């Protein structure tokens, strides 16, 4: 799907550093660079992707009014307009 012209987006994206820390916990498996999955529990096999600030900026390169804020638990809050 595509965001319509004039549309706005608000999303939270986990920071790459948080992913490194998250993967160190027992019961985690690295699937690819920056992508991990739990090996037990209710999220078993569910991929979790973590991104650097630069990767996120690239994802939103075609947007305007981009604001990115990293909270104290490692989530990027991103708002942008199309």
N, C-alpha and C positions, 0 to 999 in steps of 0.2 A: 504494500500500500504506500501511498505517497501523501505527504502533507500538502494541502492546497496553498496556493499563493496567498499570502497574508496570514496564514495560520501560525500558531505558536506551539512550541513544544516545551514540556517540563519533564525531565527524566533524572533519575539517580543512577549513577554508574559506579561500581566498585573500583577503587584505586588499585593499581598493580602491586604496590607495596603491601596492601591489605591481603592480596592473594598469596603473596609469598608467606606471610604470617599464617594465613588460613590453612595453607597446604602443609604446614609443619605439624598441625594437629594430627593425632592418631586417626586412622580411618579415612585418609584422603589419598587420591591418586591423581597425578598430573597426566592430563590427556594430551595437551599441547602447550606451547608457551603461553602462559597467562590463563590457562583453562584447566580447571580441576573438577573432580567429582568425588562425592562422598562414597565410601565403599560399604557403609552400613547405615542403618536408620531410615527415616522416612524420605530422605533426599538421596538415597542410594542410586548411583548412576546418573543423577541429574547434573549436567554441566554448569559450572559457575565460571563466568569469564570476568577477568579483571584487566583494566586498561591504564596506560600511562596518560598523563595530561596531553602529551603530543598526539597520541592516537585519537583521543577524544576530539581535539582541535581539528584533526584531519577529517573525522566523521562529520563534523559540522562546518566544513569549509564553504559550503554553498549557502549557509545561513547568515543572517544578520543579527545584530543586537545580542550577540552571544555573551552570556554571563556564566562563569564557572566558579564554584566555591567548594572547597574541600572541607568536610566537617571533621570533627575530632575522632570519629570512628572509621574514617577511611572511605567515605562515599562522596563522589562528585555530584553536586546539584547543578544541573545544566538547564538553562532556559535560553531559548533562541526563537527567532522569527524566520519565516520563509518568504 
